[in-house]
Amino acid sequence: LKAALALLNKLVTQHPRFAEGWNQRASVYWQMGDYEKSLADCQRTLELNPNHYGAWQGLGLCQLNQGDLAGACQSLRTALRLLPHDDQTRRSLRRCEDLLRKYPAGGSGSKAMQIL
């Protein structure tokens, strides 16, 4: 992951308007457990390409991890509008909506991740 991150850092520096570079770096940050940086890179991806399915899905998972259940639901719904037949995202959205009903004030990210 460190080697991938170094390569992607170079890529986004040299090609800052290449949305997929940012999205791939967000994925690496996610795998490393750095959800803040993953969220920021998902947002940058969406600034460059508002129809990027993977960035919407990743953003939703980051928001869920941070306990932003309403934001996570919104992001996952947007992802499903772009790719309506993705079962995994549909399942994530259902879980997120269930958590939002259980924790209507937004819930706790750690509680949400324990349930997922």
C-alpha positions as CSV (number, residue, x, y, z in Angstrom):
1,L,0.0,0.0,0.0
2,K,2.9,2.4,0.7
3,A,4.3,1.9,-2.8
4,A,0.9,2.4,-4.3
5,L,0.4,5.6,-2.3
6,A,3.8,7.0,-3.4
7,L,2.9,6.3,-7.0
8,L,-0.6,7.9,-6.7
9,N,0.8,10.9,-4.8
10,K,3.1,11.5,-7.8
11,L,0.2,10.9,-10.3
12,V,-2.2,13.4,-8.6
13,T,0.6,15.9,-8.4
14,Q,1.5,15.6,-12.1
15,H,-2.1,15.2,-13.3
16,P,-4.3,17.0,-10.8
17,R,-7.4,16.9,-13.1
18,F,-7.3,13.1,-13.6
19,A,-10.3,12.1,-11.4
20,E,-9.4,8.4,-11.3
21,G,-6.0,9.1,-9.8
22,W,-7.7,10.8,-6.8
23,N,-10.3,8.0,-6.6
24,Q,-7.6,5.3,-6.6
25,R,-5.7,7.2,-3.9
26,A,-8.9,7.4,-1.9
27,S,-9.2,3.6,-2.1
28,V,-5.6,3.2,-0.9
29,Y,-6.2,5.5,2.0
30,W,-9.4,3.6,2.9
31,Q,-7.4,0.3,2.9
32,M,-4.8,2.0,5.2
33,G,-7.5,3.1,7.6
34,D,-7.0,6.8,6.9
35,Y,-10.7,7.7,6.4
36,E,-10.2,11.4,6.6
37,K,-7.8,11.5,3.7
38,S,-10.0,8.9,1.8
39,L,-13.0,11.2,2.2
40,A,-11.1,14.2,1.0
41,D,-9.9,12.4,-2.1
42,C,-13.4,11.1,-2.8
43,Q,-14.6,14.8,-2.6
44,R,-11.9,15.9,-5.0
45,T,-12.8,13.1,-7.4
46,L,-16.4,14.3,-7.4
47,E,-15.3,17.9,-8.0
48,L,-13.7,16.7,-11.2
49,N,-16.3,14.1,-12.1
50,P,-19.7,14.4,-10.4
51,N,-20.9,11.2,-11.9
52,H,-18.1,9.0,-10.5
53,Y,-19.9,6.0,-9.1
54,G,-16.9,4.7,-7.1
55,A,-16.3,8.1,-5.5
56,W,-19.9,8.4,-4.4
57,Q,-19.8,4.9,-2.9
58,G,-16.5,5.6,-1.2
59,L,-17.7,8.9,0.1
60,G,-20.7,7.1,1.6
61,L,-18.6,4.5,3.3
62,C,-16.3,7.2,4.7
63,Q,-19.3,9.2,6.0
64,L,-20.7,6.0,7.6
65,N,-17.3,5.4,9.3
66,Q,-17.4,8.9,10.7
67,G,-21.0,8.5,12.0
68,D,-22.6,10.7,9.4
69,L,-25.5,8.4,8.7
70,A,-27.6,10.9,6.8
71,G,-24.7,11.9,4.6
72,A,-23.8,8.3,4.0
73,C,-27.4,7.5,2.9
74,Q,-27.4,10.4,0.6
75,S,-24.1,9.5,-1.0
76,L,-25.0,5.8,-1.4
77,R,-28.4,6.8,-3.0
78,T,-26.4,9.0,-5.5
79,A,-24.2,6.0,-6.3
80,L,-27.2,3.8,-6.9
81,R,-28.7,6.4,-9.3
82,L,-25.5,6.0,-11.3
83,L,-25.4,2.2,-11.1
84,P,-28.8,1.1,-10.0
85,H,-28.2,-2.7,-10.0
86,D,-25.2,-2.8,-7.6
87,D,-26.2,-5.2,-4.9
88,Q,-23.4,-4.4,-2.5
89,T,-24.2,-0.7,-2.5
90,R,-27.9,-1.5,-2.2
91,R,-27.2,-3.6,0.9
92,S,-24.9,-0.9,2.4
93,L,-27.7,1.6,1.9
94,R,-30.3,-0.6,3.6
95,R,-27.9,-1.1,6.5
96,C,-27.2,2.6,6.7
97,E,-30.9,3.4,6.6
98,D,-31.6,0.9,9.4
99,L,-28.8,2.5,11.4
100,L,-30.3,6.0,10.8
101,R,-33.7,4.8,12.1
102,K,-31.9,3.3,15.2
103,Y,-29.7,6.4,15.7
104,P,-31.7,9.3,14.2
105,A,-29.4,11.9,15.6
106,G,-26.6,10.6,13.4
107,G,-25.3,7.8,15.5
108,S,-21.8,6.9,16.3
109,G,-19.4,5.9,13.6
110,S,-17.9,3.1,15.8
111,K,-21.3,1.7,16.6
112,A,-22.3,1.9,12.9
113,M,-19.1,0.0,11.8
114,Q,-19.6,-2.6,14.5
115,I,-23.0,-3.4,13.2
116,L,-21.8,-3.5,9.6
